[in-house]
Amino acid sequence: MLESMPAGRVFGLDQQTLIQIGIQLFNVSLLAYLLARLLYNPVRDFMSRRADRIKVQMESAEDDMANAKELKVKYETRIKEINLERDDILETARKIAAEKGKQIIDEAKNEADTIKARAVQNIEMEQERAKDEMKQAIIEVSSAMAEKYIMRAIDKDVHERLFAEAMAELGNVAFSHENISDRTYVEAAK
């Protein structure tokens, strides 16, 4: 390059240098304009849109976070309400179960009292029957003893006379009542 330069000229501010400087300034300006137009402005617009998008996402995230906190509070409130409702239901169920248990116990006591009363009544009836059987047994024993005593105390003639009188009285009673059977008459005659 130095050889192509005319002799004696190293740096000169002449017209040719000014034109070259002007062309270079124009090239640099054109290059800056083209770079700004093609690269810088799209990158700046992209970065601006990205910043806006990030800002919108941040605002959306904050809104979502606020909504999530509201939902959390709602759910916690609802869970508390459900727990209270569950406690109320359990308490009601306990009360109902206690009432049912008391009712069952009362019914069982009433039934036991009824069974006890029936048993007492049956015992009294058995006692009465046993007393009646004892009376019958005593009457039979007394009759047998009286018969043996009378048999020993009364001689045969007196016995036959008393027997005939008793038969006559029994015969009159037996014939006066139509509802007395033959068997009763025969037994009375004996």
Residue pairs with C-beta under 8 A, 6 or more apart in sequence:
11 17
150 159
151 159
154 162
167 189
170 185
170 188
170 189
171 185
171 189
173 180
173 188
174 180
174 184
174 185
174 188
